[in-house]
């Protein structure tokens, strides 16, 4: 097999094939575990934005829109829905009264943490069917992926 040309470097065909398989597996796995989110009653966009606020802390609308890769008007609608559900509060920034900071409420934190727990439990049930050896390999692979993600920040 010939090398695959990326816009950065030449890749060995095996490297490209593994990247393709990981990409596909990650998407399918996330789709399956996200099904657990339907139990929250909130949509994926709201849950994703709320998750940023819970795990990364308060944000301005502009910062939250950037984190979620949407335009501020779209994020404004998402935040309005979260506010109606009493999952976020909006307060003036103490350093700059022109800015508004969006915070997750205690209710929002509980919702996100319960949802995360449900997704992890769903995945753990399926991992429980693996042999000890398979589970060890998957654990090692997870550690490698975490390193890749950490190193590429």
C-alpha positions as CSV (number, residue, x, y, z in Angstrom):
1,X,0.0,0.0,0.0
2,X,1.2,3.5,-0.8
3,X,1.5,6.3,1.8
4,X,-1.5,8.5,2.4
5,X,-0.7,12.2,2.0
6,X,-2.2,14.4,4.7
7,X,-1.9,18.2,4.5
8,X,0.7,17.9,7.3
9,X,2.8,14.7,6.7
10,X,2.8,11.4,4.9
11,X,1.0,8.7,6.8
12,X,1.6,5.0,6.7
13,X,-1.5,3.2,5.3
14,X,-1.9,1.3,8.6
15,X,-1.9,4.5,10.6
16,X,-4.6,6.0,8.3
17,X,-6.6,2.8,8.6
18,X,-6.5,2.8,12.4
19,X,-7.4,6.5,12.5
20,X,-10.4,5.7,10.3
21,X,-11.5,2.8,12.5
22,X,-11.1,4.9,15.7
23,X,-13.0,7.8,14.2
24,X,-15.9,5.5,13.2
25,X,-15.9,3.6,16.5
26,X,-15.8,6.8,18.6
27,X,-18.8,8.3,16.7
28,X,-20.9,5.1,17.0
29,X,-20.0,4.7,20.7
30,X,-20.9,8.3,21.5
31,X,-24.2,8.0,19.6
32,X,-25.2,5.0,21.7
33,X,-24.3,6.4,25.1
34,X,-26.0,9.7,24.2
35,X,-29.3,7.8,23.9
36,X,-29.2,7.9,27.7
37,X,-29.5,11.7,27.6
38,X,-33.1,11.4,26.3
39,X,-34.0,10.6,29.9
40,X,-33.1,14.1,31.0
41,X,-35.8,15.7,28.9
42,X,-33.3,18.2,27.5
43,X,-32.0,18.3,24.0
44,X,-28.4,17.5,23.0
45,X,-27.4,21.2,22.3
46,X,-28.7,22.3,25.7
47,X,-27.0,19.4,27.5
48,X,-23.7,20.1,25.7
49,X,-23.7,23.8,26.7
50,X,-24.7,23.0,30.2
51,X,-21.9,20.5,30.4
52,X,-19.4,23.2,29.5
53,X,-20.7,25.3,32.4
54,X,-20.7,22.5,34.9
55,X,-17.2,21.1,34.1
56,X,-15.4,24.3,32.9
57,X,-17.2,26.9,35.0
58,X,-19.2,30.1,34.3
59,X,-18.8,31.6,30.8
60,X,-20.0,34.7,28.9
61,X,-22.4,34.0,26.0
62,X,-19.6,34.6,23.6
63,X,-17.3,32.2,25.4
64,X,-20.0,29.6,25.6
65,X,-20.8,30.0,21.9
66,X,-17.1,29.6,21.0
67,X,-16.8,26.5,23.1
68,X,-19.8,24.9,21.5
69,X,-18.8,26.1,18.0
70,X,-22.1,28.0,17.3
71,X,-22.9,31.6,16.7
72,X,-23.9,33.8,19.6
73,X,-27.6,34.1,18.5
74,X,-27.9,30.3,18.5
75,X,-26.3,30.1,21.9
76,X,-28.6,32.9,23.2
77,X,-31.6,30.6,22.3
78,X,-30.0,27.6,24.0
79,X,-29.2,29.6,27.1
80,X,-32.8,31.0,27.2
81,X,-34.1,27.4,27.2
82,X,-31.7,26.4,29.9
83,X,-32.8,29.4,32.0
84,X,-36.5,28.5,31.5
85,X,-35.7,25.0,32.8
86,X,-33.9,26.6,35.8
87,X,-30.7,24.9,34.8
88,X,-28.6,28.1,34.5
89,X,-28.6,31.6,36.0
90,X,-27.3,34.7,34.4
91,X,-25.5,37.4,36.4
92,X,-23.6,40.5,35.6
93,X,-19.9,40.1,35.6
94,X,-18.4,41.6,38.8
95,X,-15.4,43.1,36.9
96,X,-17.4,44.4,33.9
97,X,-21.1,45.2,34.3
98,X,-21.6,45.1,30.5
99,X,-20.8,41.4,30.5
100,X,-23.2,38.7,31.7
101,X,-21.9,35.4,33.1
102,X,-23.8,32.2,32.7
103,X,-23.7,29.8,35.7
104,X,-25.0,26.3,36.0
105,X,-27.5,26.1,38.9
106,X,-27.4,23.3,41.5
107,X,-30.2,21.7,39.5
108,X,-28.2,21.9,36.3
109,X,-25.1,20.4,38.0
110,X,-27.2,17.5,39.3
111,X,-28.8,16.9,35.8
112,X,-25.4,16.8,34.1
113,X,-23.8,14.6,36.7
114,X,-26.7,12.1,36.7
115,X,-26.6,12.0,32.9
116,X,-22.9,11.4,32.9
117,X,-23.4,8.6,35.4
118,X,-26.0,7.0,33.3
119,X,-23.8,7.1,30.2
120,X,-20.9,5.6,32.1
121,X,-23.0,2.9,33.6
122,X,-24.4,2.0,30.1
123,X,-20.9,1.7,28.8
124,X,-19.7,-0.2,31.8
125,X,-22.5,-2.8,31.4
126,X,-21.2,-3.5,27.9
127,X,-17.6,-3.5,28.9
128,X,-18.4,-6.0,31.7
129,X,-18.9,-8.7,28.9
130,X,-15.2,-8.4,27.9
131,X,-12.5,-10.8,29.2
132,X,-10.0,-9.4,31.7
133,X,-7.4,-9.3,28.9
134,X,-9.7,-7.4,26.5
135,X,-10.5,-5.0,29.3
136,X,-6.9,-4.5,30.1
137,X,-6.1,-3.8,26.4
138,X,-9.0,-1.3,26.2
139,X,-7.7,0.4,29.4
140,X,-4.3,0.7,27.8
141,X,-5.8,2.1,24.6
142,X,-7.8,4.7,26.6
143,X,-4.6,5.8,28.4
144,X,-2.9,6.2,25.0
145,X,-5.9,8.2,23.6
146,X,-5.8,10.4,26.7
147,X,-2.1,11.1,26.2
148,X,-2.7,12.0,22.5
149,X,-5.5,14.3,23.4
150,X,-3.5,15.9,26.2
151,X,-0.4,16.4,24.0
152,X,-2.4,17.9,21.2
153,X,-4.1,20.7,23.1
